[in-house]
């Protein structure tokens, strides 16, 4: 409908229940079907003449190499993890294809355009750490941290007892596993089914006792019977309902628990019984009106929060993990930003607008667009000009070229080195000198003092189409030599001399290398902009800690050229103490430090509204 004639969608995932409230293309009948397939089928109904195809695959698979990316005029990114986003960013830079990057988080959203050598790339600015996901077996069998117990209580136990009934995700997981993992998943699946049967007793006086005995006695006893599992781990302990019942306070009330103090075992037991009864009454009442009724967890719903807090703490006591307060559990369990369909729709529209401008050759008119939300400004879209590439970026400040190889099984790393050296003095000279190094990821393949891999074939080294290697110059020179990233790809034509691997090699893309801006002379400035609070590639803070720096509670304060204080501290407690101290001194403080589990968001106080990249 927007004029795009040829679309290729790539997504590895299948649709599950939680996806239905995030967009308008998927319906309940599509659960367990490939997302890319259903999406392309849906958009074809809008435009019957559209050439839309899909692949259910991981975008990092080798077949999606630089040649695959090069076939497109534009790439749209809507990925859900940093690793994949970084990969697509690199591939688009290597293929010299513009990328429209996007992300949403609740009511917030962002869209920007990445064009190699013209705008900053995804890696030009540091990204916040991702929220961690956990394997099924860790959550269900071998928890070692409070968050494991909280995820178990919220996403498994609460969902099984009071949530919407959906096909067990373990069924799909077990189909792809073998050996011990498959056996463990099979047993976990049986546990889930046994737990589901106990819901028939919901509403009875025995319900809480049946659930407690099942998950904290029987299931843990089963885990203890697996001796090998606890050979190098601390084994859990069984919790007895009858023993705890003896010490249970019959007059217990939730108000007797201090929300800010870790629960005792007795408090967790009493709260578990109370919250199970309260939730059971609510669900039985709801199902009297609607047989398909179910409850959903909400950190602001006292009954659901208390259930999760009690169950998580009971599991913590069973596995020798420190208990947590209700307040702490509320913060941890609620640290999931919901996806909102309207936000996603607005961001998708902004992506189309930016994509249309790019395809029209109007990159100068593109912007980074933000969808922001605050109490002062109810809801609005703000924009900012596209930033220039960072002169310190280790990703886009590279010369991206393509190395064509006829046969990776016969071509050796030594052949590649010989070919690159043969380019010296030609128009294709990479200017890397004798002390050239070749690195793949964190693996050193070759340098002036290390040539052990020269006789090995590219295939044996894992250098096949779809992989990249970085070539750099190790010796010091007066002028900067921008490193080269070679994307390995298949040769387009058959070699004239198959017996000469060096002659069959070729490098393409010299004409697409952009002009790089010189690196600023100042170590404390980046692209002429203030670089406070950012980290350089070595992980050290750019702020120089000199002898005149003043210390407050372990934090370093330096006076910048404009008289401002530069603060270097990465702890919540440290920042709070600094803030208190500066308030006493009547000094205004602006923090750009990335707090743990916090997001930097647009504010109404700045002249131009900006946020960091938001990861969907």
HUURWO-V255653 format. One record per residue. PHI is phi as a letter, one per 40 degrees, with the letter a starting at -180 (NA if undefined). PSI is psi in whole degrees, -180 to 180 (NA if undefined). Layout:
PHI	PSI
PHI	PSI
//
This chain:
NA	-25
c	1
h	0
c	122
c	-30
b	121
b	134
b	123
b	134
b	124
a	136
c	-26
c	161
b	163
c	132
b	177
d	-39
c	-15
c	-17
c	-27
c	7
b	-14
a	-176
b	8
c	-30
c	143
b	172
d	-34
c	-14
c	-3
d	134
g	0
c	155
c	133
c	-45
c	-39
c	-50
c	-39
c	-45
c	-36
c	-39
c	-44
c	-24
c	-29
c	-26
c	-35
b	99
c	-22
c	4
c	135
c	93
b	127
b	169
a	162
a	129
c	95
a	166
c	125
c	-14
c	1
c	150
d	-30
c	-20
c	68
c	-170
c	-33
c	-37
c	-45
c	-32
c	-18
c	-12
b	151
c	-21
a	145
b	132
b	132
b	128
a	48
c	165
b	16
a	152
c	-39
d	-48
c	-38
c	-42
c	-40
c	-49
c	-38
d	-47
c	-42
c	-39
c	-37
c	-41
c	-37
c	-5
f	45
b	131
c	148
b	131
b	109
c	141
a	166
a	153
b	155
a	101
g	-123
c	-2
c	148
a	162
a	143
b	136
a	165
b	133
b	121
b	118
d	126
g	-10
b	-34
b	165
c	148
c	-178
c	-26
c	-3
c	-28
b	142
c	147
b	146
c	155
c	146
c	153
c	139
c	144
b	160
b	143
c	150
d	-45
c	-31
c	-46
c	-42
c	-23
b	-38
b	59
c	144
b	-2
a	157
d	-37
c	-33
c	-42
c	-36
c	-44
c	-41
c	-47
c	-39
c	-52
c	-19
b	-65
c	-50
c	-44
c	-39
c	-39
c	-42
b	-9
c	-179
c	139
c	119
b	162
d	140
c	124
c	-22
c	-25
c	-47
c	-39
c	-41
c	-28
c	-23
b	7
b	160
b	163
g	-139
c	-37
c	-41
c	-40
c	-41
c	-43
c	-35
c	-43
c	-39
c	-36
c	-40
c	-37
c	-44
c	-42
c	-39
c	-38
c	-40
c	-34
c	-30
c	-18
c	-12
c	-24
c	7
d	133
g	-16
c	164
c	-19
c	-8
d	-49
c	-40
c	-38
c	-44
c	-46
d	-49
c	-38
c	-51
c	-29
b	-6
b	-67
c	-47
c	-38
c	-36
c	-38
c	-42
c	-40
c	-26
c	-15
c	82
d	-41
c	-30
c	-28
b	15
c	-37
b	18
b	157
c	123
c	151
c	175
b	146
c	138
b	127
c	123
c	-45
c	-41
c	-42
c	-30
c	-31
c	-40
c	2
c	136
c	114
c	-26
c	19
c	141
b	143
d	-29
c	-15
c	-9
c	132
c	114
c	-20
b	5
b	144
d	140
c	145
c	166
c	-42
c	-40
c	-43
c	-40
c	-48
c	-41
c	-35
c	-50
d	-46
c	-48
c	-35
c	-45
c	-42
c	-45
c	-37
c	-43
c	-42
c	-44
c	-40
c	-42
c	-41
c	-38
c	-15
c	-27
c	-33
a	112
c	-22
c	10
c	152
a	167
b	153
b	147
c	136
a	125
c	-19
c	0
c	112
c	-41
c	-47
c	-38
c	-44
c	-37
c	-49
c	-42
c	-44
c	-47
c	-41
c	-41
c	-38
c	-42
c	-36
c	-44
c	-36
c	-33
b	14
g	34
b	144
c	133
c	163
b	160
c	163
c	-40
c	-45
c	-43
c	-36
c	-42
c	-42
c	-43
c	-29
c	4
c	46
b	114
c	120
c	146
c	134
b	129
c	-39
c	-40
c	-48
c	-39
c	-43
c	-44
c	-40
d	-40
c	-41
c	-35
c	-43
c	-42
c	-48
c	-40
c	-39
c	-41
c	-42
c	-47
c	-21
c	4
g	26
b	50
d	-34
c	-21
c	-4
c	157
b	162
c	120
b	138
b	136
b	112
b	163
a	132
a	168
c	-28
c	-36
b	98
d	-56
a	131
a	160
b	124
b	159
b	158
a	152
c	150
c	131
c	152
c	158
d	143
c	135
c	-8
b	3
c	127
c	5
b	-56
c	-17
c	63
a	153
c	108
c	119
b	166
b	125
c	115
c	126
b	130
c	-43
a	107
c	-17
c	-24
b	-29
c	130
b	167
c	-34
c	-35
c	-41
c	-44
c	-43
c	-41
c	-44
c	-40
c	-31
c	-14
c	-9
d	132
g	-4
c	177
c	-20
c	15
c	125
c	-9
f	42
c	-14
g	-175
c	-30
c	48
c	144
b	149
b	125
b	141
b	109
g	-122
b	10
b	123
c	120
c	-34
a	140
a	-176
d	-33
b	4
b	104
b	24
c	-26
c	1
c	-32
c	-5
c	145
c	157
c	-36
c	-43
c	-29
c	-2
g	13
c	83
b	168
d	133
h	-17
c	161
b	147
b	149
b	129
b	128
a	167
b	124
c	-29
c	156
c	137
b	159
c	-36
b	154
c	135
b	107
c	127
d	161
b	136
b	118
c	122
c	123
c	131
a	163
c	147
c	143
c	-30
b	160
c	139
c	144
c	-31
b	85
d	-25
c	-5
b	91
d	-35
c	-40
c	-21
c	-6
c	151
a	153
b	132
b	160
h	8
c	-35
c	-13
b	3
c	124
c	167
c	130
c	133
c	145
c	151
c	130
d	147
c	-34
c	133
c	-18
c	3
b	150
b	117
f	31
g	3
b	157
c	135
b	35
c	141
g	-10
c	157
b	144
c	-179
c	-28
c	-6
g	-4
c	146
c	142
c	-16
c	127
c	126
c	92
c	-178
c	-20
c	-3
c	141
b	144
b	132
b	115
f	39
g	-3
c	150
b	129
b	128
b	147
c	120
c	176
d	-33
c	9
g	0
c	157
c	137
b	122
b	132
b	99
a	138
b	18
b	148
c	-46
c	-41
c	-44
c	-39
c	-43
c	-36
c	-45
d	-44
c	-43
c	-42
c	-33
c	-41
c	-35
c	3
f	44
b	127
c	138
b	135
b	119
b	129
b	15
c	137
c	107
c	152
d	132
f	22
b	160
b	140
c	127
b	165
c	143
b	164
c	-8
c	-17
c	155
c	-37
b	127
c	122
b	150
b	168
c	170
d	134
b	126
c	128
c	NA
//
